[in-house]
Structures are given as C-alpha cells and as structure tokens.
C-alpha cells in the first residue's frame, strides 16, 4: 500500500503483478455465487417443507372426531367437601362430630380461659 502521496501517481513497475481486483478472482466470485444460490435454495426448501407439515397437521386435526360427551350425567356428591386437605390426603382425616357433641365442646371451651391443645 502506498504511504506517500507521490507513490499514488507513479506508474507501477513492469515486473510487479497487477493489483488484485476488490471483488476477487473469477473463481472466487463463482464460488460466492454458488454458495449464495445454494443457501437460497436451502431456505426455499426448508420453508416449503414446513408449509407441507403444517398443512398436513391442519388436515389431520380437521378429520379428528371430537371427544364424545359423557352419556350419563354425573350427579354432584351428596356430601360437600368439608376439608380439601383431608380429601387430597395431605392431612389425616378428622372424625366428624355430631351436632350435640360439637355444641358441648364449644360450651366447655367458652368456659375455659385457654383452649385445650389437640394432637
């Protein structure tokens, strides 16, 4: 590369090779063109393959029979869920107290200063 401005205007020596073109040689240009065209063809092939797969999936989904509705109507449970944690099995199931036992226990607790601890 020329470092002095006078070298720019001086003619090249006869034994010096001609400067390489900025685009490269003809074989390099052809190689770049081939790589570009191959890449373009690969992208077109990839997009068309994806389109075929999506169309096939849509057609298969349209042919699928929707799930049938249950033939028997389910009745709601007669007893409401009182303790969802016990139903899930997270905590042990506590025995149910009858109305009379529950009211007696509430009266005893109301009379006590501190409620009794239960395990």
Secondary structure as UniProt FT lines:
FT   HELIX           5..9
FT   TURN            14..15
FT   TURN            22..23
FT   HELIX           26..63
FT   HELIX           84..88
FT   HELIX           99..111
//
